[in-house]
Amino acid sequence: MAEKWTNHKNEINLVNPANKRNIDVIVVGTGLAGGSAAATLAELGYNVKTFCYQDSPRRAHSIAAQGGINASKNYQGDGDSDYRLFHDTIKGGDYRAREANTYRLAEVSGNIIDQCVAQGVPFAREYGGYLDNRSFGGVLVSRTFYAKGQTGQQLLLGAYSAMNRQINRGKIQSFNRHEMLELVVVDGKARGIIARNLATGELERHAAHAVVIASGGYGNIFFLSTNAMGSNVTASWKIHKKGAYFANPCYTQIHPTCIPVSGDFQSKLTLMSESLRNDGRIWVPKKLEDAEAIRNGTKKPKDLSEEERDYYLERRYPSFGNLVPRDVASRAAKERCDAGFGVNRTGQAVFLDFASAIERYGKEQASIHGNYNPTKEEITKYGREVIKAKYGNLFQMYEKIVDQNPYETPMMIYPAVHYTMGGVWVDYNLESTIPGCYVIGEANFSDHGANRLGASALMQGLADGYFVLPYTIGDYLSKDIRTGTIPTDSKEFEEAERSVRETLEKLVNNKGKHSVDYYHKKLGHIMWEKCGMARNAKDLKEAMDEIRALREDFWKNVKVPGDMDGMNAELEKATRVADYLELGELFAKDALHRNESCGGHFRIEYQTEEGEALRDDENFMYVAAWEYTGDPRESVLHKEDLNYEYIEVQTRSYK
Ligand SMILES: Cc1cc2nc3c(=O)[nH]c(=O)nc-3n(C[C@H](O)[C@H](O)[C@H](O)COP(=O)(O)OP(=O)(O)OC[C@H]3O[C@@H](n4cnc5c(N)ncnc54)[C@H](O)[C@@H]3O)c2cc1C
């Protein structure tokens, strides 16, 4: 296993530098995965065209990543290694990820940090100058590199600088405010895309020898999620409908520490980074009457003594405590709230409390400052300074949104949809089932199995973009050195453009009665209630029928104001929601067929007496890769068996 990636690289074909100049590659998406891939491919000498729907690659959703990026550098000397990172990731994913990919991910993780430091990414440093680390859930070491609460932003600035160097050299042509709406397949190979210029409304044909999809995840299918408002499934779904299998669509990550839903008119949820669980302690009142008193405002959290609080994660999972993986922490919060212990007006919130950390750090700082008999006020002052240095921007964000000061009163948090582990199926080379169509970053079904550990998405996106795809795509492109420029006047391009135009025309001419958001909210409601944190067969069957009916209603009654010949934000949303309405049905079908609980997929019929996920390794240790046949309900299942040779499959326990 440890040799596999090196051997593979040694054996695959290369393209000589002179020939790379004759080869074009399209990269759809310029977040961390696409941005890093585009910069690296251009640096190698390929002609790259990038596409994103924002006005700049700098605005990709990756910019929102707060907490950090994992790497097995073992800077802390706490026993980390490639094997441990690999092991933690496979275990974290509940033994539903591919062994070889995950090992490779761990193996290249250290290179990512070196690459980003060389680009000038300002990772946090310790006093002595070494890069600092913190811990994330599901692991017993500190391996998460971070730049305050803005890790994604700083990494993206690094990738964007690398892209800009190539834009300047003319090796990258950057098409911002462009949305890919169709893949063009010629003689069975991906040879281009149809993109809509979102500023002018024009449909454009772009050809290349290979197409890389780096379009991010589809968490917004739930309407409310922590994802950027524009995040969508369209690029992945379009290639799925052209022949790329879609794997494990039901594997969704619900993040335990988000600001709770506040009302019906909300369009977005806000994450409070998992890094906060390094120092925050999660609790609810032990007694129902105290929970009720807090809900109706007659008691404040501070009125409850230590004995009256239930630090339920520390109680249930003594060895990992507040740092259990996200799926475990989310379910535990739901369990407490469902039992009536929720602490906000809606009963759907738990506390994340920094008082103990403030006191602990305050005492330490007092001692460092030579103050051996500090007052309570001095301890609090010192402690808050440490917390501010670590999480200041997150605390500020919380206060702005909730109007409560988290230095003084515990934060209120609740799980929310955050990440999708499912996505387009790819092989070890990151190629989909359409030759020449590669998928990287959150858009592929990835290396995380049924649950992603925190700080692993940035690692995977950048591993794919900087260190995996640039090698593997060469193997494919080596056969194309004599092909020459791909023409865009072929019947395949014509047909693809015609079908996009027809769909857009249908939407703007529909003149129905309901807005796009009306449908998106309804879909989100079905998804959250019936395909969310706890699923069961009856609900999932109902969800499939309800989503289908909603989709039919959408095409009859959706109203898209404006026309298609210029900028039209409603039209953009409509095409994305139309795709979600198809994916939703496949999502529910996938969740229904998987008669087990694993990671983020929790079927209430399959749980232990203690309420933990009950896997069925005998029958479900496989990747479910779905083939489109014209109707999401009729999709055909292909099973990729998962074989664990290097790791012992165990019951996942964090107790
Ligand atoms: C609030 C938040 C915090 C997070 N924090 C962390 C963290 O601390 N650590 C961690 O590891 N992970 C974190 N994650 C997850 C991580 O940020 C994402 O998984 C990752 O950034 C995805 O990168 P990507 O490049 O695959 O996709 P994205 O960054 O989503 O980029 C997608 C790109 O595709 C483009 N695009 C999409 N569709 C089309 C189309 N049809 N046509 C043209 N362009 C298109 C977009 O314009 C964009 O450029 C966080 C996620 C959220 C929501």
The ligand as an SDF file (V2000), in Angstrom:
LIG
                    3D

 53 58  0  0  0  0  0  0  0  0999 V2000
  -18.4560   27.1260    6.2240 C   0  0  0  0  0  0  0  0  0  0  0  0
  -17.5280   26.0160    5.8160 C   0  0  0  0  0  0  0  0  0  0  0  0
  -16.3410   25.8420    6.4800 C   0  0  0  0  0  0  0  0  0  0  0  0
  -15.4630   24.8160    6.1120 C   0  0  0  0  0  0  0  0  0  0  0  0
  -14.2950   24.6550    6.7860 N   0  0  0  0  0  0  0  0  0  0  0  0
  -13.4480   23.6760    6.4150 C   0  0  0  0  0  0  0  0  0  0  0  0
  -12.1980   23.5100    7.0830 C   0  0  0  0  0  0  0  0  0  0  0  0
  -11.8640   24.2320    8.0050 O   0  0  0  0  0  0  0  0  0  0  0  0
  -11.3790   22.5160    6.6580 N   0  0  0  0  0  0  0  0  0  0  0  0
  -11.7160   21.6850    5.6350 C   0  0  0  0  0  0  0  0  0  0  0  0
  -10.9240   20.8110    5.2900 O   0  0  0  0  0  0  0  0  0  0  0  0
  -12.8770   21.8500    4.9710 N   0  0  0  0  0  0  0  0  0  0  0  0
  -13.7490   22.8160    5.3360 C   0  0  0  0  0  0  0  0  0  0  0  0
  -14.9350   22.9570    4.6640 N   0  0  0  0  0  0  0  0  0  0  0  0
  -15.1870   22.1660    3.4480 C   0  0  0  0  0  0  0  0  0  0  0  0
  -14.3810   22.7640    2.2980 C   0  0  0  0  0  0  0  0  0  0  0  0
  -14.3830   24.1680    2.3980 O   0  0  0  0  0  0  0  0  0  0  0  0
  -14.9330   22.4010    0.9350 C   0  0  0  0  0  0  0  0  0  0  0  0
  -15.2170   21.0370    0.8730 O   0  0  0  0  0  0  0  0  0  0  0  0
  -13.9320   22.7200   -0.1520 C   0  0  0  0  0  0  0  0  0  0  0  0
  -13.4920   24.0450   -0.0310 O   0  0  0  0  0  0  0  0  0  0  0  0
  -14.5160   22.4730   -1.5270 C   0  0  0  0  0  0  0  0  0  0  0  0
  -13.5640   22.8880   -2.4750 O   0  0  0  0  0  0  0  0  0  0  0  0
  -13.8110   22.6290   -4.0200 P   0  0  0  0  0  0  0  0  0  0  0  0
  -12.6830   23.2730   -4.7260 O   0  0  0  0  0  0  0  0  0  0  0  0
  -14.0630   21.1930   -4.2490 O   0  0  0  0  0  0  0  0  0  0  0  0
  -15.1820   23.3870   -4.3510 O   0  0  0  0  0  0  0  0  0  0  0  0
  -15.6290   24.9400   -4.1810 P   0  0  0  0  0  0  0  0  0  0  0  0
  -14.7210   25.7360   -3.3500 O   0  0  0  0  0  0  0  0  0  0  0  0
  -17.0760   24.8650   -3.7950 O   0  0  0  0  0  0  0  0  0  0  0  0
  -15.5220   25.5200   -5.6430 O   0  0  0  0  0  0  0  0  0  0  0  0
  -16.4390   25.1840   -6.6270 C   0  0  0  0  0  0  0  0  0  0  0  0
  -16.0710   25.9500   -7.8690 C   0  0  0  0  0  0  0  0  0  0  0  0
  -16.8530   25.4550   -8.9480 O   0  0  0  0  0  0  0  0  0  0  0  0
  -17.4580   26.5260   -9.6460 C   0  0  0  0  0  0  0  0  0  0  0  0
  -18.6700   25.9880  -10.2470 N   0  0  0  0  0  0  0  0  0  0  0  0
  -19.6210   25.2160   -9.6910 C   0  0  0  0  0  0  0  0  0  0  0  0
  -20.5250   24.8500  -10.5960 N   0  0  0  0  0  0  0  0  0  0  0  0
  -20.1300   25.3930  -11.7510 C   0  0  0  0  0  0  0  0  0  0  0  0
  -20.6510   25.3710  -13.0730 C   0  0  0  0  0  0  0  0  0  0  0  0
  -21.7460   24.6750  -13.3820 N   0  0  0  0  0  0  0  0  0  0  0  0
  -19.9970   26.0720  -14.0200 N   0  0  0  0  0  0  0  0  0  0  0  0
  -18.8670   26.7740  -13.7400 C   0  0  0  0  0  0  0  0  0  0  0  0
  -18.3240   26.7950  -12.5130 N   0  0  0  0  0  0  0  0  0  0  0  0
  -18.9510   26.1210  -11.5540 C   0  0  0  0  0  0  0  0  0  0  0  0
  -17.6330   27.6020   -8.6280 C   0  0  0  0  0  0  0  0  0  0  0  0
  -17.7380   28.8380   -9.2610 O   0  0  0  0  0  0  0  0  0  0  0  0
  -16.3440   27.4410   -7.8120 C   0  0  0  0  0  0  0  0  0  0  0  0
  -15.3020   28.1030   -8.4570 O   0  0  0  0  0  0  0  0  0  0  0  0
  -15.8200   23.9560    5.0510 C   0  0  0  0  0  0  0  0  0  0  0  0
  -17.0300   24.1320    4.3950 C   0  0  0  0  0  0  0  0  0  0  0  0
  -17.8970   25.1340    4.7830 C   0  0  0  0  0  0  0  0  0  0  0  0
  -19.2320   25.2380    4.1170 C   0  0  0  0  0  0  0  0  0  0  0  0
  1  2  1  0
  2  3  1  0
  2 52  2  0
  3  4  2  0
  4  5  1  0
  4 50  1  0
  5  6  2  0
  6  7  1  0
  6 13  1  0
  7  8  2  0
  7  9  1  0
  9 10  1  0
 10 11  2  0
 10 12  1  0
 12 13  2  0
 13 14  1  0
 14 15  1  0
 14 50  1  0
 15 16  1  0
 16 17  1  0
 16 18  1  0
 18 19  1  0
 18 20  1  0
 20 21  1  0
 20 22  1  0
 22 23  1  0
 23 24  1  0
 24 25  2  0
 24 26  1  0
 24 27  1  0
 27 28  1  0
 28 29  2  0
 28 30  1  0
 28 31  1  0
 31 32  1  0
 32 33  1  0
 33 34  1  0
 33 48  1  0
 34 35  1  0
 35 36  1  0
 35 46  1  0
 36 37  1  0
 36 45  1  0
 37 38  2  0
 38 39  1  0
 39 40  1  0
 39 45  2  0
 40 41  1  0
 40 42  2  0
 42 43  1  0
 43 44  2  0
 44 45  1  0
 46 47  1  0
 46 48  1  0
 48 49  1  0
 50 51  2  0
 51 52  1  0
 52 53  1  0
M  END
$$$$
